[in-house]
Amino acid sequence: MRHPLSTPKWTLPEGTTLSRMTREALLRTIEANAAKLDGEWSDAVNRGTLDLLSADDAQRISEDVFTRFQEIEGRRFFAGCEIAARERPDLYVLRSEAQPLEERTDWPEGVVADGDNVFEHEDVTGRVLVVREVSEVDRLMREGVPEGTIGVIDDAGGTMTAPILEEFDAVLCLAGTVRSHLGIIAREFGVPVLMGVRLARPLEDGEEVTVAYSTEAQNVDAYYGEEAKPRAEVRITGGRSA
C-alpha cells in the first residue's frame, strides 16, 4: 500500500475549481491524520488501524468546499440532472439555468453556439429538443425521439440520456469535455456530439439548426495547455416548427 502523501500517479492539473479544491482539502486532512499515526507507515498498514479519512472528515470537507466554492464562483454546484436541484436546491442548480451566456462580441452572423467536437462527422441539420428532466427521457423512451432531432442537454455524464442516445441525430452538451462520459459513449454509438457548448442565446425547442460536426475533433490535450482546435459552430437555419 502506497503512502497517501507520496507522489501521485496522475499529475495533470485539475480542469475545474471544484476538483482542485476537493483534492487540496482531502490531502490536507489525510496529511493531518497521517501525522497522528504511531510508528512507521508500514507498521500502521500491517496493523490495519488506519483512519485517514473518517465520515466526519468527509462531511466537514464537503461543507467547507461548498462554502468556499460559492465564495469563488458565486453560484451553487451544477446538478447532473434535475432531481438533484429539486431535492437539494440549497446545493444544486441546473447548468442551463445558471451558466452565463458567452460574452462574445464577434459571434458570426447566424451562429448561436459553439463547442468542442468529439469526432468528425458530416454536418447535421435538425430540430432542437432541450432535455433536462428524467420525466422527459421517460416520455421519449415510450414515444420515441422524433426523426431529425438534435438533443440539447446539461449533463456530460450521459447517464440520464443513455437510454435514448442512439435515437438522436446529434447532441449538444452544455458541459464537459471530449473526455467526458457522454463523449465516450456517443463516439461508441456513432452519435455526433459537441461538448462544453457555449451559447450566444438559449436554444429553443423546435428551431432548426445546422451543426458543423465536420470540424476537426478537439484534441484532449488542449484542456491541459496544448493548442486547442477551432470550436465547431451551431447556426440557425430555420424557424421553429409548428
C-alpha positions in Angstrom: 0.0 0.0 0.0 1.5 3.3 -1.1 1.9 6.2 1.4 -1.1 8.5 0.9 1.2 11.5 0.6 3.6 10.0 -1.9 3.9 11.5 -5.4 0.5 10.9 -7.1 0.3 8.7 -10.2 -1.6 11.3 -12.2 -0.1 14.8 -12.2 -2.2 16.6 -14.8 -3.8 19.8 -13.4 -7.5 19.8 -12.5 -9.8 21.1 -15.1 -12.2 22.8 -12.6 -12.0 24.9 -9.4 -14.2 22.3 -7.6 -11.9 19.3 -8.4 -8.8 21.3 -7.3 -10.4 22.5 -4.1 -11.6 19.0 -3.2 -8.2 17.4 -3.8 -6.5 20.0 -1.7 -9.0 19.6 1.2 -8.7 15.8 1.1 -4.9 15.9 1.1 -4.7 18.3 3.9 -7.0 16.1 6.0 -5.1 12.9 5.1 -1.8 14.6 5.9 -3.0 15.7 9.3 -4.4 12.3 10.1 -1.3 10.5 8.9 0.8 12.7 11.2 -1.1 11.3 14.2 -0.2 7.7 13.4 2.1 6.0 15.8 5.3 4.4 14.5 6.2 3.7 10.9 3.8 3.8 7.9 4.4 0.1 7.2 3.5 -0.7 10.8 0.3 1.2 10.6 -0.7 -0.6 7.4 0.1 -4.0 8.9 -2.0 -3.3 12.0 -5.0 -2.4 9.8 -5.8 0.5 12.1 -5.7 3.3 9.5 -8.2 6.1 9.9 -7.0 8.6 7.4 -10.5 9.9 6.3 -13.5 9.4 8.6 -17.1 10.1 7.8 -16.9 13.2 10.0 -13.9 14.4 7.9 -15.8 13.8 4.7 -18.8 15.8 5.9 -16.6 18.6 7.1 -14.7 18.7 3.8 -17.9 18.8 1.7 -19.4 21.6 3.7 -16.1 23.6 3.6 -15.6 23.1 -0.1 -19.1 24.1 -0.9 -18.8 27.3 1.2 -15.6 28.3 -0.5 -16.8 27.3 -3.9 -19.8 29.6 -3.6 -17.5 32.4 -2.5 -15.2 31.9 -5.5 -17.7 31.0 -8.2 -20.7 32.9 -6.9 -23.1 30.0 -7.5 -24.3 26.6 -6.4 -23.0 23.3 -7.8 -24.2 22.4 -11.3 -26.6 19.4 -11.0 -26.2 16.4 -13.2 -30.0 16.2 -13.6 -33.0 18.0 -12.3 -33.6 15.6 -9.4 -30.6 16.9 -7.5 -31.7 20.5 -7.9 -35.2 19.6 -6.7 -34.1 17.6 -3.7 -31.2 19.9 -2.6 -31.9 23.4 -4.1 -29.6 24.8 -1.4 -26.7 22.9 -3.1 -27.5 22.5 -6.7 -28.7 24.4 -9.7 -29.3 23.3 -13.3 -26.5 24.4 -15.6 -28.9 25.7 -18.2 -30.5 28.0 -15.5 -27.2 29.4 -14.1 -24.5 29.1 -16.8 -23.9 32.6 -18.2 -24.2 33.1 -22.0 -20.9 33.5 -23.8 -19.9 37.2 -23.7 -18.5 37.4 -27.2 -18.8 40.5 -29.4 -17.6 38.6 -32.5 -20.2 35.9 -32.9 -20.5 35.4 -36.7 -23.9 36.2 -38.1 -26.3 33.3 -37.6 -24.1 31.5 -35.2 -25.8 30.9 -31.8 -23.3 28.5 -30.2 -20.1 26.6 -30.5 -18.5 23.6 -28.9 -15.7 21.0 -28.9 -16.3 18.3 -31.5 -15.8 14.8 -30.2 -15.3 13.2 -33.6 -15.5 14.3 -37.2 -18.9 13.6 -39.0 -20.8 15.3 -41.7 -22.7 18.4 -40.7 -26.1 17.8 -39.2 -29.3 19.9 -39.7 -32.2 19.2 -37.3 -34.7 20.5 -34.8 -33.7 21.4 -31.3 -35.1 19.4 -28.4 -34.0 20.5 -24.9 -33.9 17.6 -22.5 -33.4 18.5 -18.8 -35.8 16.2 -16.8 -35.9 12.5 -16.2 -39.7 12.6 -16.9 -38.9 13.9 -20.4 -36.5 11.0 -21.0 -39.2 8.6 -19.8 -41.7 10.1 -22.3 -39.2 9.8 -25.2 -38.5 6.2 -24.3 -42.2 5.4 -24.6 -43.0 7.6 -27.6 -39.6 7.7 -29.4 -37.4 10.6 -30.3 -38.7 12.4 -33.4 -36.6 11.9 -36.6 -34.2 14.8 -37.2 -33.8 15.7 -33.6 -30.7 17.4 -32.1 -30.8 16.9 -28.4 -29.6 19.7 -26.1 -28.6 18.5 -22.6 -26.9 19.8 -19.4 -25.2 16.6 -18.2 -21.8 15.5 -19.5 -22.2 12.2 -17.5 -24.5 10.9 -20.1 -26.4 8.6 -17.7 -29.7 10.3 -17.9 -29.9 10.3 -21.8 -28.1 7.0 -22.4 -31.4 5.1 -23.0 -32.3 7.4 -25.9 -28.9 8.5 -27.1 -28.9 6.4 -30.3 -32.2 8.0 -31.3 -30.8 11.5 -31.6 -29.4 12.6 -34.9 -26.9 14.6 -32.9 -26.3 16.1 -29.4 -25.2 19.4 -28.0 -24.0 19.2 -24.4 -23.5 22.4 -22.3 -21.0 20.7 -20.0 -17.8 18.6 -20.1 -15.0 17.8 -22.5 -14.4 15.3 -25.2 -13.1 13.0 -22.4 -16.4 13.1 -20.6 -18.6 10.0 -20.3 -21.1 11.4 -22.7 -18.4 12.0 -25.3 -17.1 8.4 -24.9 -20.4 6.6 -25.3 -21.6 8.9 -28.1 -18.5 8.0 -30.0 -19.2 4.3 -29.5 -22.8 4.8 -30.7 -21.7 6.9 -33.6 -23.8 9.9 -32.5 -22.1 13.2 -33.3 -21.8 15.4 -30.2 -20.3 18.8 -29.2 -19.2 19.1 -25.6 -18.8 22.2 -23.5 -21.2 24.1 -25.7 -21.2 27.9 -25.2 -24.4 29.8 -26.1 -24.9 33.2 -27.6 -28.5 32.8 -26.5 -30.6 29.9 -25.2 -31.6 27.3 -27.7 -35.4 26.7 -28.0 -37.4 23.6 -28.8 -38.3 23.2 -32.4 -35.9 25.7 -34.0 -33.8 24.4 -36.9 -30.0 24.5 -36.5 -27.1 23.2 -38.5 -24.1 21.9 -36.5 -20.6 21.8 -38.1 -19.7 18.3 -37.0 -17.3 18.2 -39.9 -15.0 20.5 -37.9 -11.8 18.7 -36.8 -12.2 16.8 -33.5 -10.8 18.5 -30.4 -7.5 17.3 -29.1 -7.9 16.0 -25.5 -4.6 17.6 -24.6 -6.0 21.0 -25.4 -7.5 21.0 -21.9 -4.0 20.8 -20.4 -2.2 23.6 -22.2 -1.7 22.4 -25.7 -3.1 24.4 -28.7 -6.9 23.9 -29.0 -8.6 23.1 -32.2 -11.2 25.6 -33.6 -14.6 25.0 -32.0 -17.5 23.7 -34.1 -20.3 26.3 -34.8 -24.0 25.9 -34.4 -26.0 28.0 -36.9 -29.7 28.9 -37.1 -31.0 27.7 -40.4 -34.7 27.9 -39.9 -37.5 29.0 -37.6 -39.4 26.9 -35.1 -41.6 24.1 -36.2 -45.3 24.4 -35.7 
